[in-house]
């Protein structure tokens, strides 16, 4: 695949993007890796989305070709399952199995409970998703610092004889509204972003839907959950890029996530699915290039 040209500009679409409801599809990709010999195709990947009864199942299966397996034997299977409510995707399950050679390098599943405000990795609650019970265990000092850090300083009410003393640091004071402040923190830390909790696979579905719903937006933020916890990541709309797929020019929208070291291009002609993905893990760089697409 060859990058043909990029328009660098403030992203305002010059034509209206019709909003499509999420629909089933299958897509095949060639898998490339950067080596000392250059960019070499050494595998393939299959993505499939099944949508039915207000639910979706999204799977990916990538592996090295037999020709290369003796040198680098690798495979990864991902599954993401969720619901569709009020035209919003709500993920509730993710599983991945990654193999390198004869050994399993990753094998875990994640259950997401947006209403209860927590997630589990292999049945263990992820510690950095705040729940009512975990916030209730924090000291006044810790709650005050959480409120300040989340921009909710004005929601804090101090009590005690030192509450109005400006010479006493805020975090050293006594809270007069612990219960109310915990509710505020739960609201700001989870509920406002509950529909943006995504796994590393379903994020492509969310980007596809959100760009169509809000085509003039320059960036999107998602809370990405993996075995380490939940981390907010920004996805920047970088502009239009025309790329070559099977000797055909395809106009795409280029999306960048710097923290994830991820770049991908989605195509309106392919119902806004990624037709090119470039991901760097450590020192290894991989590319996925679309070869087949069916709805």
C-alpha positions, 0 to 999 in steps of 0.5 A: 500500500502506498500513501498518495497524499494527505491534506493537513487542515482543520477538519471540517468535512466539505460534504455531509456524512450520512449516518448509517446504523451499525451493520454486519460485515466481514473483512480480510487483511494482509499483515505486514511487519517491518524487518531488516529486509523492509516491509514484508507480508508475513500473515493475514487477519480476519475481522467479522462483525455480527449484529442482531437483536440489538447486540453485536459480536465483533471478532478478529483473528490474526496469524502468521503464514505457514511460510513464516511460522518457523521464524515467527509463529504468532496468532491473536484472537479477540472477541468483543460483545456488547449491546446497542441501546439508543443508537449507542454501543455498550460493550460488556465483554472482551476476551483475547488469546495471544500465542507466540510460538508454542506458548500463550503470551496473553489469555484474559477476559474482561467483563464491563458493568457500566451501571455498577461502575466497575469491570473485572479482568479474569473475575478480579475487579480492576482497581482504578475504576471507582465504585461507591464502596472504594470511594467510601474507603478513602479518607477525607484527604484522599476524597478532597484530592480526588475532587480537586484533581477532577475539577470538582473543587467547588463541590467540596464543603468543609466542616469543623473549626478549621473549615474556613481558615485559608491558612490550612491546606484544603486537603488537611480539612474535614469534609462536611459533605462526604456522601454528596461528594462521593456522588459527584465523583462517581458522576464525573469519573464514570457516568459522563463517560459510561458509553465511551468505555471500550476495549482495544477491539471495539474502539474501531466500531466506536470511531466509525459510529462517532465520526458519522454522528459528529463529522466536524469533531476534531478528536474523540476520547475513550476510556480504553479498558485492558488487563491493566485497567482503564486509561483515557486515550485521545483519537485525533481526526488528522484529515483526508488521505487518499491511499492505494488499495489493490491499485485503486485510489480510496479516499479515507479519513486518517485517525491518530492515537499518539499514546497508543502509537496507532494510525488507521484509515477509515473509508466511507465507501466501506461503511467507515471500517478501517481499511488500513491500520498501523500499530507499533508495539515496543520496537515492532511495527505492524500494518494491516491492509484491506484485501476483501470486504463484504456486507 
